[in-house]
Amino acid sequence: MSGLPLEMIAEILCRLPAKEVLCCRSVSKPWCALIDGPNFVKLHLKHSMDTSSNLYIILRTTSHVHYMDFEQNLVLNDFVTLKELNHPLMCYNHGIKVLGSVNGLLCISNVVDDIAVWNPSTRKHRVVPFLPIELKRYFGTKSCSVYVFGFGYDSVRDDYKLVRIAQFGGGGKRSFESEVKVYSLRKQSWRRIGDMPYCVHYPGANGVFANGALHWVVGENPESNVANIVVALDLGVEDYREVLQPEYKDKNFYIDLGVLRGCLCFLANFLGERVDVWMMKEYGVKESWTKLFSVAQYEVIGFLRSLKPLAYSKSGDEVLIEHDNLDLCWYDLKRKQVKNRIPGIPYSFEADTFVESLISVSPIRHLDGRTQDEDEDSKDRNKRYAVLNFMLPFFMSIFSSLDVTCYFGLVFVIRDDFLSEGFKLVL
């Protein structure tokens, strides 16, 4: 393959699982540079997404974290082979919570609220700086009643963001306030954004990421004790909006959210009767809500408390669903019925999905040593160049006897006996 162009090699390698691709880094320096490059990383991820390949299911119990290959275990075979997944956080019983899964990155936390962004495929992780929660405010008149997280991808800035919403209630003129802080993986720091003007009723119900936004089920105020609004936080512009819901005659249900193939799913849970699963095929368009399927109480073993869609089958004719943290089973979209429970699953678990990828948890370094998070926004860069152009005549007058060249903020002094960089102009 030494005679093949790198573009063709990239097309071949992007079809391999991430772990096998990483082994190919040792073939040669050009291969290593190709695989580590951001263009190939995105190509590999895109191929996995487009072909629904390299998908894994995570099953978390109280003391263990297992994973299994989706295709090998649930598509090609009738039995399940679980493997232990060793996460990077310290925990006495190995129990973790998954705050979100995006593009092969998992955001996880342990019982003492240590948080890390972790790529299980590359075995790399980055610990998120600790952000303490202010339990009481305004001289003790308000206390923190609930806090939730959400993890997603900002395609505008090519950044992965963790959002924490802390809600304070009791006393004062306002019945509650929701403080929102965002952690940027690129900048490796927390910052506060605008407060969310809705009330979070479900502790531990983390945001569902779809179409560039995180989604939660919220209420208008804590007094109503009703969560019937779907709010979206756009990670690109960092503002809130309500998501229009499908039309229902009977509104006596609880709302849950999910995601399938990147599309937002709306779950109408008629507790103990049935769960209707809807998909928004064109994001933001109310008319695009489509009812995928409905699971009735008599189709499952035990009480139908919750349902979570996880993934489509390769053919697209079936959907893998989690029922009450007890069962994994297939729903046949053609026959409109639930198939048998998948054997070999732990008795009680929480299920999540992740796709193998080469996405880095560390900022990309440029040749000049700068990291990607240190890149300037276009506005800041324009301001810097404007100041530089203003100051340049001043420096030219100082170095009038020298041949001075300015290039991207660096002043080079050229002389017969001085051929190196003079000094760096810091503005």
Backbone hydrogen bonds in HBPLUS format (Angstrom, degrees):
<---DONOR---> <-ACCEPTOR-->    atom                        ^
c    i                          cat <-CA-CA->   ^        H-A-AA   ^      H-
h    n   atom  resd res      DA  || num        DHA   H-A  angle D-A-AA Bond
n    s   type  num  typ     dist DA aas  dist angle  dist       angle   num
A0004-LEU N   A0001-MET O   3.10 MM   3  5.40 159.7  2.14 111.1 117.4     1
A0008-MET N   A0005-PRO O   3.08 MM   3  5.51 125.2  2.39 107.4 119.7     2
A0009-ILE N   A0005-PRO O   3.11 MM   4  6.48 156.9  2.16 150.1 157.3     3
A0010-ALA N   A0006-LEU O   2.85 MM   4  6.02 154.3  1.92 148.0 154.6     4
A0011-GLU N   A0007-GLU O   3.18 MM   4  6.44 151.3  2.26 138.4 145.3     5
A0012-ILE N   A0008-MET O   3.12 MM   4  6.43 142.2  2.27 142.2 152.0     6
A0012-ILE N   A0009-ILE O   3.16 MM   3  5.12 124.9  2.48  93.4 107.4     7
A0013-LEU N   A0009-ILE O   2.86 MM   4  6.10 170.6  1.87 158.7 160.9     8
A0014-CYS N   A0010-ALA O   2.97 MM   4  5.95 151.9  2.05 149.0 155.1     9
A0015-ARG N   A0012-ILE O   3.27 MM   3  5.84 161.4  2.30 113.0 118.5    10
A0016-LEU N   A0013-LEU O   3.02 MM   3  5.51 168.9  2.03 119.7 122.8    11
A0020-GLU N   A0017-PRO O   3.12 MM   3  5.48 122.8  2.47 105.9 119.4    12
A0021-VAL N   A0017-PRO O   3.01 MM   4  6.31 154.0  2.08 153.9 162.2    13
A0022-LEU N   A0018-ALA O   2.97 MM   4  6.24 156.0  2.03 152.2 157.8    14
A0023-CYS N   A0019-LYS O   3.33 MM   4  6.59 141.6  2.49 134.1 143.0    15
A0024-CYS N   A0021-VAL O   2.93 MM   3  5.15 133.1  2.16 101.9 115.2    16
A0025-ARG N   A0022-LEU O   3.23 MM   3  5.47 160.7  2.27 104.9 110.8    17
A0026-SER N   A0023-CYS O   3.47 MM   3  6.28 164.8  2.50 116.3 118.7    18
A0027-VAL N   A0024-CYS O   3.15 MM   3  5.45 167.9  2.17 112.5 115.7    19
A0032-CYS N   A0028-SER O   2.96 MM   4  6.20 158.2  2.01 146.9 153.6    20
A0033-ALA N   A0029-LYS O   2.90 MM   4  6.11 163.5  1.93 154.8 158.5    21
A0034-LEU N   A0030-PRO O   2.90 MM   4  6.04 152.1  1.98 143.1 151.4    22
A0035-ILE N   A0031-TRP O   2.88 MM   4  6.10 168.2  1.89 157.7 159.4    23
A0036-ASP N   A0032-CYS O   3.00 MM   4  6.11 155.4  2.06 147.9 154.7    24
A0037-GLY N   A0033-ALA O   3.13 MM   4  6.03 121.1  2.49 133.6 146.3    25
A0037-GLY N   A0034-LEU O   3.21 MM   3  5.25 144.8  2.34  97.8 108.0    26
A0041-VAL N   A0037-GLY O   3.18 MM   4  6.44 160.8  2.22 151.8 157.7    27
A0042-LYS N   A0038-PRO O   3.08 MM   4  6.23 158.1  2.13 144.7 149.3    28
A0043-LEU N   A0039-ASN O   2.96 MM   4  6.16 151.2  2.05 141.6 150.3    29
A0044-HIS N   A0040-PHE O   2.83 MM   4  6.01 162.6  1.86 157.5 160.4    30
A0045-LEU N   A0041-VAL O   3.13 MM   4  6.31 159.9  2.17 142.4 147.8    31
A0046-LYS N   A0042-LYS O   2.89 MM   4  6.02 161.4  1.92 148.4 153.9    32
A0047-HIS N   A0043-LEU O   3.02 MM   4  6.20 159.4  2.06 148.9 153.7    33
A0048-SER N   A0044-HIS O   3.13 MM   4  6.38 156.4  2.19 144.9 151.1    34
A0049-MET N   A0045-LEU O   2.95 MM   4  6.20 157.2  2.00 152.6 159.0    35
A0050-ASP N   A0046-LYS O   2.84 MM   4  5.98 166.1  1.86 154.3 158.3    36
A0051-THR N   A0047-HIS O   3.05 MM   4  6.03 151.0  2.14 143.3 149.9    37
A0052-SER N   A0048-SER O   2.94 MM   4  5.58 109.5  2.45 132.6 146.4    38
A0053-SER N   A0048-SER O   3.04 MM   5  4.88 145.2  2.17 134.3 142.1    39
A0052-SER N   A0049-MET O   3.40 MM   3  5.10 154.7  2.47  93.9 101.1    40
A0356-GLU N   A0054-ASN O   2.83 MM 302  5.38 163.7  1.86 157.5 161.8    41
A0070-PHE N   A0055-LEU O   2.99 MM  15  5.58 162.3  2.02 146.6 148.0    42
A0056-TYR N   A0354-PHE O   2.83 MM 298  5.42 155.0  1.90 160.3 168.9    43
A0354-PHE N   A0056-TYR O   3.06 MM 298  5.42 153.2  2.13 143.0 147.3    44
A0057-ILE N   A0068-MET O   3.01 MM  11  5.46 163.5  2.04 156.4 161.2    45
A0068-MET N   A0057-ILE O   3.02 MM  11  5.46 140.7  2.18 144.3 155.9    46
A0058-ILE N   A0352-ASP O   2.77 MM 294  5.10 171.4  1.78 146.2 149.3    47
A0352-ASP N   A0058-ILE O   2.98 MM 294  5.10 149.5  2.07 140.3 147.8    48
A0059-LEU N   A0066-HIS O   2.90 MM   7  5.13 161.6  1.93 133.7 139.8    49
A0066-HIS N   A0059-LEU O   2.90 MM   7  5.13 178.5  1.90 154.1 153.6    50
A0060-ARG N   A0350-GLU O   2.87 MM 290  5.12 168.8  1.89 148.0 151.6    51
A0350-GLU N   A0060-ARG O   2.91 MM 290  5.12 135.5  2.11 130.6 144.5    52
A0061-THR N   A0064-HIS O   2.92 MM   3  5.28 168.7  1.93 158.2 161.6    53
A0085-LEU N   A0065-VAL O   2.80 MM  20  5.48 160.4  1.83 164.2 158.7    54
A0067-TYR N   A0083-LYS O   2.89 MM  16  5.45 142.3  2.03 145.4 157.3    55
A0083-LYS N   A0067-TYR O   3.05 MM  16  5.45 158.3  2.10 151.6 158.5    56
A0073-ASN N   A0069-ASP O   3.00 MM   4  5.81 158.8  2.05 148.9 154.5    57
A0074-LEU N   A0070-PHE O   2.95 MM   4  5.46 152.6  2.02 135.9 144.9    58
A0075-VAL N   A0071-GLU O   3.20 MM   4  4.77 142.8  2.34 117.2 123.7    59
A0076-LEU N   A0071-GLU O   2.94 MM   5  6.16 156.8  1.99 173.8 178.2    60
A0094-HIS N   A0091-CYS O   3.36 MM   3  5.02 163.6  2.39  98.0 102.8    61
A0097-LYS N   A0109-SER O   2.87 MM  12  5.30 159.2  1.91 153.8 159.6    62
A0109-SER N   A0097-LYS O   2.97 MM  12  5.30 146.2  2.08 145.1 153.4    63
A0099-LEU N   A0107-CYS O   2.66 MM   8  5.28 150.0  1.75 155.2 164.1    64
A0107-CYS N   A0100-GLY O   2.94 MM   7  5.29 167.1  1.96 154.5 155.6    65
A0102-VAL N   A0105-LEU O   2.94 MM   3  5.32 158.5  1.99 154.4 158.7    66
A0105-LEU N   A0102-VAL O   2.85 MM   3  5.32 166.8  1.87 127.2 129.7    67
A0106-LEU N   A0118-TRP O   2.74 MM  12  5.15 174.0  1.75 156.6 158.0    68
A0118-TRP N   A0106-LEU O   2.76 MM  12  5.15 168.3  1.77 155.4 159.6    69
A0108-ILE N   A0116-ALA O   2.95 MM   8  5.53 161.0  1.99 163.7 166.1    70
A0116-ALA N   A0108-ILE O   2.96 MM   8  5.53 155.0  2.03 151.6 157.7    71
A0110-ASN N   A0114-ASP O   3.12 MM   4  5.61 139.8  2.28 141.8 153.4    72
A0113-ASP N   A0110-ASN O   3.10 MM   3  5.31 156.4  2.16 116.1 116.1    73
A0128-VAL N   A0115-ILE O   2.85 MM  13  5.43 163.5  1.88 137.0 142.4    74
A0117-VAL N   A0126-ARG O   2.86 MM   9  5.28 163.2  1.89 153.1 154.1    75
A0126-ARG N   A0117-VAL O   2.80 MM   9  5.28 149.0  1.89 147.6 158.2    76
A0119-ASN N   A0124-LYS O   2.86 MM   5  5.51 174.7  1.87 173.8 175.1    77
A0123-ARG N   A0119-ASN O   2.84 MM   4  5.66 128.3  2.11 147.7 163.7    78
A0144-CYS N   A0135-LEU O   2.73 MM   9  4.97 148.6  1.83 139.9 143.8    79
A0137-ARG N   A0142-LYS O   2.68 MM   5  5.06 153.6  1.75 149.7 153.0    80
A0140-GLY N   A0137-ARG O   3.01 MM   3  5.22 117.2  2.42  99.3 115.4    81
A0142-LYS N   A0137-ARG O   3.18 MM   5  5.06 164.2  2.20 144.6 142.3    82
A0141-THR N   A0138-TYR O   3.13 MM   3  5.56 162.7  2.16 111.9 117.3    83
A0143-SER N   A0169-GLY O   3.20 MM  26  5.79 161.5  2.23 154.4 152.1    84
A0169-GLY N   A0143-SER O   3.02 MM  26  5.79 155.0  2.08 159.3 156.6    85
A0145-SER N   A0167-GLN O   2.86 MM  22  5.90 151.1  1.95 154.3 164.0    86
A0167-GLN N   A0146-VAL O   2.81 MM  21  5.42 175.7  1.81 178.6 177.4    87
A0148-VAL N   A0165-ILE O   2.96 MM  17  5.36 148.2  2.06 144.0 152.6    88
A0165-ILE N   A0148-VAL O   2.89 MM  17  5.36 165.3  1.91 155.3 160.4    89
A0207-GLY N   A0149-PHE O   2.75 MM  58  6.20 158.4  1.80 146.1 152.6    90
A0150-GLY N   A0163-VAL O   2.92 MM  13  5.05 124.6  2.24 142.1 147.6    91
A0163-VAL N   A0150-GLY O   2.72 MM  13  5.05 169.9  1.73 159.1 162.5    92
A0152-GLY N   A0161-LYS O   2.99 MM   9  5.53 162.1  2.02 156.6 162.4    93
A0161-LYS N   A0152-GLY O   2.89 MM   9  5.53 158.7  1.93 150.7 157.7    94
A0154-ASP N   A0159-ASP O   2.65 MM   5  5.07 175.1  1.66 174.8 173.2    95
A0158-ASP N   A0154-ASP O   2.85 MM   4  5.62 110.0  2.35 137.5 156.7    96
A0159-ASP N   A0154-ASP O   3.00 MM   5  5.07 158.9  2.05 139.7 145.1    97
A0185-LEU N   A0160-TYR O   2.97 MM  25  5.47 158.4  2.02 165.6 171.7    98
A0162-LEU N   A0183-TYR O   3.00 MM  21  4.99 155.7  2.06 138.0 145.8    99
A0183-TYR N   A0162-LEU O   2.74 MM  21  4.99 165.4  1.76 151.6 156.9   100
A0164-ARG N   A0181-LYS O   2.89 MM  17  5.39 165.4  1.91 160.9 165.1   101
A0181-LYS N   A0164-ARG O   3.02 MM  17  5.39 160.7  2.06 149.9 155.8   102
A0166-ALA N   A0179-GLU O   2.87 MM  13  5.19 165.6  1.89 157.4 159.5   103
A0179-GLU N   A0166-ALA O   2.79 MM  13  5.19 145.6  1.90 167.6 156.8   104
A0168-PHE N   A0177-GLU O   2.79 MM   9  5.35 168.6  1.81 165.2 168.3   105
A0177-GLU N   A0168-PHE O   2.90 MM   9  5.35 143.7  2.04 147.0 157.1   106
A0170-GLY N   A0175-SER O   3.39 MM   5  5.87 149.7  2.48 146.3 145.6   107
A0196-MET N   A0178-SER O   3.31 MM  18  5.51 141.1  2.48 139.3 146.3   108
A0193-ILE N   A0180-VAL O   3.10 MM  13  5.87 165.3  2.12 147.7 151.4   109
A0182-VAL N   A0191-ARG O   2.77 MM   9  5.48 164.1  1.80 164.6 166.2   110
A0191-ARG N   A0182-VAL O   2.96 MM   9  5.48 135.3  2.16 135.3 148.8   111
A0184-SER N   A0189-SER O   3.10 MM   5  5.79 161.1  2.13 154.9 155.4   112
A0188-GLN N   A0184-SER O   2.63 MM   4  5.39 127.1  1.91 136.2 151.3   113
A0199-CYS N   A0219-GLY O   2.78 MM  20  4.98 175.9  1.78 150.1 150.0   114
A0219-GLY N   A0199-CYS O   2.80 MM  20  4.98 161.0  1.84 145.5 152.2   115
A0205-ALA N   A0202-TYR O   3.27 MM   3  5.62 161.3  2.30 129.0 129.2   116
A0208-VAL N   A0215-HIS O   2.94 MM   7  5.00 157.8  1.99 135.9 141.1   117
A0215-HIS N   A0208-VAL O   2.89 MM   7  5.00 138.7  2.06 123.3 136.4   118
A0210-ALA N   A0213-ALA O   2.98 MM   3  5.61 162.5  2.02 162.0 166.8   119
A0213-ALA N   A0210-ALA O   3.11 MM   3  5.61 156.7  2.17 115.9 122.8   120
A0235-LEU N   A0212-GLY O   3.17 MM  23  6.20 160.0  2.22 152.4 158.5   121
A0214-LEU N   A0233-LEU O   3.03 MM  19  5.17 157.4  2.08 136.4 137.7   122
A0233-LEU N   A0214-LEU O   2.79 MM  19  5.17 156.3  1.85 149.8 158.0   123
A0216-TRP N   A0231-VAL O   3.05 MM  15  5.57 155.7  2.12 153.9 161.7   124
A0231-VAL N   A0216-TRP O   2.98 MM  15  5.57 157.6  2.03 160.9 165.7   125
A0218-VAL N   A0229-ILE O   2.77 MM  11  5.21 162.7  1.80 154.6 159.5   126
A0229-ILE N   A0218-VAL O   2.99 MM  11  5.21 154.6  2.05 161.5 159.8   127
A0243-VAL N   A0230-VAL O   2.81 MM  13  5.46 166.5  1.83 161.6 162.7   128
A0232-ALA N   A0241-ARG O   2.77 MM   9  5.36 165.3  1.79 163.5 168.7   129
A0241-ARG N   A0232-ALA O   3.00 MM   9  5.36 142.6  2.14 145.3 154.9   130
A0234-ASP N   A0239-ASP O   3.04 MM   5  5.67 153.2  2.12 170.5 166.1   131
A0238-GLU N   A0234-ASP O   2.61 MM   4  5.05 130.0  1.85 141.9 156.9   132
A0254-TYR N   A0269-ASN O   2.98 MM  15  4.97 166.6  2.00 134.5 134.0   133
A0269-ASN N   A0254-TYR O   2.78 MM  15  4.97 173.6  1.78 161.1 159.2   134
A0256-ASP N   A0267-LEU O   2.96 MM  11  4.89 155.1  2.02 141.7 148.4   135
A0267-LEU N   A0256-ASP O   2.86 MM  11  4.89 167.2  1.87 150.9 146.5   136
A0258-GLY N   A0265-CYS O   3.05 MM   7  4.75 152.3  2.13 130.6 131.2   137
A0265-CYS N   A0258-GLY O   2.79 MM   7  4.75 158.4  1.84 138.0 131.5   138
A0260-LEU N   A0263-CYS O   3.03 MM   3  5.29 155.1  2.09 145.6 151.7   139
A0263-CYS N   A0260-LEU O   2.86 MM   3  5.29 167.3  1.87 121.5 124.5   140
A0280-MET N   A0264-LEU O   2.96 MM  16  5.61 168.9  1.97 169.5 172.3   141
A0266-PHE N   A0278-TRP O   2.87 MM  12  4.98 150.7  1.95 129.7 139.5   142
A0278-TRP N   A0266-PHE O   2.84 MM  12  4.98 163.9  1.86 149.5 154.6   143
A0268-ALA N   A0276-ASP O   2.91 MM   8  5.10 153.4  1.98 148.9 154.1   144
A0276-ASP N   A0268-ALA O   2.97 MM   8  5.10 159.9  2.01 143.1 144.2   145
A0270-PHE N   A0274-ARG O   2.86 MM   4  5.30 144.0  1.99 159.5 171.3   146
A0273-GLU N   A0270-PHE O   2.72 MM   3  5.42 154.9  1.78 153.7 156.7   147
A0274-ARG N   A0270-PHE O   3.12 MM   4  5.30 152.1  2.20 134.5 143.0   148
A0297-GLN N   A0273-GLU O   2.93 MM  24  5.23 146.3  2.04 148.3 139.4   149
A0275-VAL N   A0295-VAL O   2.87 MM  20  5.33 147.6  1.98 143.8 154.5   150
A0295-VAL N   A0275-VAL O   2.96 MM  20  5.33 160.3  2.00 150.4 151.9   151
A0277-VAL N   A0293-PHE O   2.89 MM  16  5.54 173.2  1.90 173.7 171.5   152
A0292-LEU N   A0277-VAL O   2.79 MM  15  5.70 143.6  1.93 148.2 160.4   153
A0279-MET N   A0290-THR O   2.81 MM  11  5.25 155.9  1.87 143.8 150.9   154
A0290-THR N   A0279-MET O   2.83 MM  11  5.25 153.4  1.90 140.9 149.5   155
A0281-LYS N   A0288-SER O   3.42 MM   7  5.47 166.1  2.44 124.3 120.4   156
A0285-VAL N   A0282-GLU O   3.05 MM   3  5.74 159.4  2.09 144.7 146.4   157
A0288-SER N   A0285-VAL O   3.03 MM   3  5.53 157.5  2.08 113.1 120.4   158
A0289-TRP N   A0286-LYS O   3.20 MM   3  5.92 171.0  2.21 120.7 122.6   159
A0299-GLU N   A0296-ALA O   3.10 MM   3  5.55 156.1  2.16 112.3 119.7   160
A0300-VAL N   A0297-GLN O   3.33 MM   3  5.98 170.9  2.34 120.0 122.5   161
A0324-ASP N   A0306-SER O   3.27 MM  18  5.01 152.3  2.35 117.1 124.7   162
A0308-LYS N   A0322-GLU O   2.93 MM  14  5.00 143.8  2.06 144.4 151.2   163
A0322-GLU N   A0308-LYS O   2.82 MM  14  5.00 156.8  1.88 139.9 147.7   164
A0310-LEU N   A0320-LEU O   2.78 MM  10  5.46 166.3  1.80 169.5 164.7   165
A0320-LEU N   A0311-ALA O   2.71 MM   9  5.28 169.6  1.72 169.1 169.8   166
A0313-SER N   A0318-GLU O   2.91 MM   5  5.31 147.2  2.02 146.0 143.5   167
A0316-GLY N   A0313-SER O   3.05 MM   3  5.06 136.3  2.25  97.7 110.4   168
A0333-LEU N   A0317-ASP O   2.84 MM  16  5.47 157.3  1.90 157.0 163.1   169
A0319-VAL N   A0331-TYR O   2.99 MM  12  5.17 149.4  2.08 136.8 146.5   170
A0331-TYR N   A0319-VAL O   2.83 MM  12  5.17 151.5  1.91 141.1 150.8   171
A0321-ILE N   A0329-CYS O   2.90 MM   8  5.61 172.1  1.90 170.5 173.0   172
A0329-CYS N   A0321-ILE O   3.08 MM   8  5.61 162.3  2.12 155.6 161.0   173
A0323-HIS N   A0327-ASP O   2.98 MM   4  5.17 161.9  2.01 140.8 146.1   174
A0326-LEU N   A0323-HIS O   2.88 MM   3  5.89 166.9  1.90 134.4 138.2   175
A0327-ASP N   A0323-HIS O   3.19 MM   4  5.17 160.3  2.23 140.1 145.9   176
A0349-PHE N   A0325-ASN O   2.99 MM  24  5.15 160.2  2.03 139.1 144.6   177
A0342-ILE N   A0328-LEU O   2.81 MM  14  5.61 171.7  1.82 174.0 171.4   178
A0339-LYS N   A0330-TRP O   2.75 MM   9  5.32 176.2  1.75 166.3 167.4   179
A0332-ASP N   A0337-GLN O   2.86 MM   5  5.47 161.6  1.90 170.5 164.5   180
A0336-LYS N   A0332-ASP O   2.75 MM   4  5.42 123.3  2.07 135.4 150.4   181
A0337-GLN N   A0332-ASP O   3.33 MM   5  5.47 145.1  2.46 134.1 143.5   182
A0372-GLN N   A0364-ILE O   2.72 MM   8  5.16 122.8  2.05 139.7 157.6   183
A0366-HIS N   A0370-ARG O   2.76 MM   4  5.42 170.2  1.77 169.1 172.3   184
A0369-GLY N   A0366-HIS O   3.00 MM   3  5.38 162.4  2.03 115.2 118.4   185
A0374-GLU N   A0371-THR O   2.95 MM   3  5.30 148.9  2.05 106.8 116.8   186
A0375-ASP N   A0372-GLN O   3.14 MM   3  5.42 163.4  2.16 107.9 112.9   187
A0381-ARG N   A0377-ASP O   2.93 MM   4  6.18 157.9  1.97 156.5 163.6   188
A0382-ASN N   A0378-SER O   2.90 MM   4  6.08 156.8  1.95 146.8 152.8   189
A0383-LYS N   A0379-LYS O   2.99 MM   4  6.25 156.7  2.05 148.2 154.4   190
A0384-ARG N   A0380-ASP O   2.95 MM   4  6.15 154.7  2.01 144.0 151.2   191
A0385-TYR N   A0381-ARG O   2.92 MM   4  6.22 159.4  1.96 152.1 156.8   192
A0386-ALA N   A0382-ASN O   2.92 MM   4  6.11 151.0  2.01 144.5 152.8   193
A0387-VAL N   A0383-LYS O   2.99 MM   4  6.27 159.0  2.03 150.6 155.3   194
A0388-LEU N   A0384-ARG O   2.90 MM   4  6.11 155.0  1.96 144.5 152.4   195
A0389-ASN N   A0385-TYR O   2.84 MM   4  6.05 159.6  1.88 149.5 153.9   196
A0390-PHE N   A0386-ALA O   3.04 MM   4  6.24 145.3  2.17 139.1 148.7   197
A0391-MET N   A0387-VAL O   2.88 MM   4  6.13 150.2  1.97 149.9 157.9   198
A0392-LEU N   A0388-LEU O   2.83 MM   4  5.83 136.7  2.02 148.0 159.2   199
A0394-PHE N   A0391-MET O   3.01 MM   3  5.39 124.1  2.33 108.2 122.5   200
A0395-PHE N   A0391-MET O   3.22 MM   4  6.64 156.7  2.28 154.4 160.9   201
A0396-MET N   A0392-LEU O   2.80 MM   4  6.02 152.2  1.87 154.8 164.3   202
A0397-SER N   A0393-PRO O   2.97 MM   4  6.16 145.2  2.09 141.5 149.0   203
A0398-ILE N   A0394-PHE O   3.27 MM   4  6.62 141.7  2.42 137.2 147.1   204
A0398-ILE N   A0395-PHE O   3.10 MM   3  5.02 122.2  2.45  91.0 105.8   205
A0399-PHE N   A0395-PHE O   2.91 MM   4  6.20 160.5  1.95 152.2 157.2   206
A0402-LEU N   A0399-PHE O   2.97 MM   3  5.29 161.7  2.00 112.3 118.1   207
A0414-ILE N   A0403-ASP O   2.92 MM  11  5.26 176.4  1.92 163.7 163.4   208
A0405-THR N   A0412-PHE O   2.95 MM   7  5.12 164.8  1.98 150.1 155.0   209
A0412-PHE N   A0405-THR O   2.74 MM   7  5.12 178.4  1.74 165.4 165.4   210
A0407-TYR N   A0410-LEU O   2.91 MM   3  5.28 161.4  1.94 151.1 156.8   211
A0410-LEU N   A0407-TYR O   3.07 MM   3  5.28 157.0  2.12 110.4 117.7   212
A0415-ARG N   A0418-PHE O   3.08 MM   3  4.73 146.5  2.19 135.6 137.8   213
A0418-PHE N   A0415-ARG O   3.11 MM   3  4.73 162.6  2.15  97.8 102.9   214
